[in-house]
Amino acid sequence: MLASHASEAWQERAPMIETRLLRQFVAVAEELNFHRAAERLHMAQPPLSQAIRKLEDTLGLHLFTRSNRSVALTPAGTAFLASARRVLAQLDAGIREAQRVAAGQAGQLSVTFVGTAHELLPPTLRRFRTDFPGVELVLREATTGEQLAAITAGEADIGLMRRPGIMVAQIASECLLREPILAALPDDHPRARLGTVPLADLAGDGFIGTPRQLGIGFHDQILGLCRLAGFSPRIVQEARQMQTIASLVAGGLGVALIPASLALVPRAGVVFRPIAVAAPPEMTHIELIAAWDATRTSLPRDNFLVLLRQAVRDMQNISN
């Protein structure tokens, strides 16, 4: 306790020294000549001599011994030179780091994503790591609801998610991809051999879906599609992730309506088929969006968004 009080008292009495004085001191200490040090600092010699005297008065120490012919460091000056160099080096490093952060070249970027973002995420991550190697990437797979909560709380910088039913005012978003909704069926399902499955034909099946609180928009979209087909789906099982839903379908627990991107990965025991239903395109397709907090600025986030857009363009060029 006494040591702590002594440290606090010393900090209160510690002299405030301008970095300008430290740089001037280091120049004189390295040159051991006021004239050469003044030339190095691009200043006149008298103001430099006054600055060193001011530093010595502030510290209550003699840093140099002076004669008509020479300048030498005192033992206290030698010790202070090592400290001054460390302080200036740390300050310069801090300035460079701050400049890199301000330029989006350093810092941290937290990205959340749904599992079906695997088309866009890998190429974007590769480019980002190449172009911005100083930025630490923190990645977390999460549902749409979890991502919105994380972005709102400042725990995530950008999220790749399905469009939610309700968007918080501070959240900005941009549609990256729009893909059709497919039926996922066990491979022994009576409709598995059809090229296109009338949605109404699945009225008697049990459905596997995601809990509404984890993705209100997509959940309600599925219910709306089924109602347009003339029935309310009977939910027999819920799962948090689309990949889990596909696995449960493969296990014969029911059928599901899923984004087409999930069908890009082959999976034994399940087939994916287009659906036929009298519904507008906004009901039969689902969006993958990027979302972020518009009230917070982040150059790494903005750079990541630029690369996401480039990945979308590359995908479109390949498909064309």
Summary of the structure (lengths in Angstrom):
residues: 320
radius of gyration: 32.5
end to end distance: 73.1
largest distance: 105.5
contacts: 955
relative contact order: 0.13
helix: 49%
strand: 23%
